[in-house]
């Protein structure tokens, strides 16, 4: 309206007027045309909807899509709804699966799904187990609510060979600090294993490169190799899962009043499981009769990691990067201050290791610019 008023007063040229209102001459002529045809009322923002929508889905088909989605107890997705529409309207063009999804979403028929954490897969094959303390398994038993309303997360750690239950400790959540403190007590009492097998949940793994977590990094600095099962395959830690079934029957059906009360129940279960309950795979003997502490003692000041002589050793900087031939390679901020090893596997192609764990690789030939910056990829293609 101010533009039209200044135009009517002819205070300056049309070009200068458009520049003053930061619009193009085309837009200026459009506003003048609207004012000339319909007055001030035609200056209001008009609908941008096209006058004709030849691709608009017919009402009958839209209604059928919603009906098929909501009828019965089964909830079909766009793919199945498309097939049912083809059967119901054989003479009509059926909308695409994307269009069906958009219709369902617009009508509120699609619930938001929580995005899954994508943890880097563990690609190394599991090493054989021949003796106690070769492998420990660790997991959090499914949480349950105590009588005071607080959730309890039992952390369980078991020796794979002897089935000896090293830890059954109730925590208020799978947080790093509490988990590390529990493992510290275990290491001080029983020594160090060679490997620990877990699932891909927190605090055992993260979405960082190599699936590294602060807990796994601590284990590696102690000389413990972290193993992780494949997502959705708990059978790869089957012995631990079987112990959890026994734990659920014995110690969680009648929860305690508090964490302290529940810990007494868990301690009693651990005693009976280790000292009294015979195990079929142990020739009906108890886990205690087969287990002995590790000969590798825990130390508060572990030595720095050692790499082969042909590796290029780099200390991770504060920003989580290392330097390789003048190129900055981002590894992980979780490893700042620690040593990593770089090994060239082909011309210009490098693998990066933290201890025995391969984090990923990079191709230095892909670096561009005056300050080349590269990131690790879990899979590096070697030509």
Secondary structure, DSSP 4 states (H G I P E B T S, - for coil): -HHHHHHHHT-S-HHHHHHHTT--HHHHHHHHHHHHHHGGGGGSPPP-S-S--TTPPPHHHHHHHHHHHHSSS----HHHHHHHHHHH-TTSPPPPHHHHHHHHHHTT-SPPPPPPP-PPP--SPPPP--STTSEEEEEEPPPEE-TTS-EEEEEEEEETTT--EEEEEEESS--HHHHHHHHHHHHHHH---SEEEE-SSTTT--SSGGG--HHHHHHHHTT-EEEEPPTT-GGGGHHHHHHHHHHHHHHTSS--SSHHHHHHHHHHHHHIIIII--BGGGTTB-GGGT----SS---SSPPPP---TTSEEEE--TTSEEEETTEEEE--GGGTTSEEEEEEEETTEEEEEETTEEEEEEEGGG--SSS-EEE-BS-----
